[in-house]
């Protein structure tokens, strides 16, 4: 019995001292097609000729949406305000397309037993929390940070705020993202481990600077 108590105490201590931060889009949920639909709406509003090819968007999209807009020649305050409206409306119109990736519920259930879990995303906080709640996943996270909570990634601002809130050191924090900007953000925050997933938005060639690269959500369990 005493040995069991020691093991349990060790697991609880490890959970208190170690944190895994997840990006949202492209890591926890598949929102790729939703974003394609939104950018097609954007192309109508701004009279752009955007293709349907998925690889085009994997190259176009930057972690900070404002940088993506600039690549399309849209950089004024008015452009950004229009995009905000288009994106917000798109979340409502196409929201049913968003689903957790296969095995993500199992991954979160497993990792939450040993680690604190958090979400740091450039998406809207309420959108993230509502979707996670809809799929019964919000319960696994200690905190959820969205676009309203700080400077957008690749700034390390929200990652740093998240660690401070949970009183976890950078060396004891891992971050899982799907875009090159996530890797930049994690490096700037001096995190202990940065994992990139290839099943999200960016192709593998953009993710080579990560400490670990995985192709399937279930493989995340093996990395901790």
Steps between C-alpha positions, in 0.01 A plus 500: 500500500778739589668435163173582323476826695856594403427438132176699519677787677771500233241518220314784671826691556598454136162632386539807720843581361463420129284663235401414145360788293297418189426720204132466400446513122697229324599324823185428700237560233489473122391845383687497169192485276324762710788737447504428127129590484562822691781599263276434203250743657786744552598465134149603396504804728843616378464385140785250522544187292594234755526135389346197670832318523575412863877523459456862390350584837763303690755733344287814527390482861717653769441452872422871541205555262608860442816372330285281276290802406813694410609220267169556318567874476252586777659705774281796592300536818183476291624175343566352844159609629324341201694180552401493867134513401541240223683264734249542782211434262684204352538335840121509534425391142751217478550413866344155462798401283737519797566167672771367732761292325471125549655384829524852648250414779712196591819709486361766734357247742835324523725807528274683748567225755868595517524862385327832518349583160428839342395649168669806346356603165456801272134404462225662709490375859123448508510310171766268640328440832156448346632245250705314760197493728281374213733202454543446876869595486509825700517301823859396426643854491607715793496823296405615152660805338369659181554806282352732763759401761820646356718552195437248227751223441774483379547744787574296814273728705209261558725201564683698768173618655372143504808368681489783753133438574567132567834567671691265268857562384581514125737203529208293631265609221438336163311659212323321216433696181442449128654812342852641479385802703415266788859379502627860498269585787615204707866579440449863602332381821800270566283192537647163588345309210330602176301243305367562150221298342477441126127427496412869547547807281868513404686234305795318655760706315396805703521317833857371497617732780281324757656267757261221402274452197204262505253395232209365706328633815524168685880519479495797738449261791832331424693829517432567868 
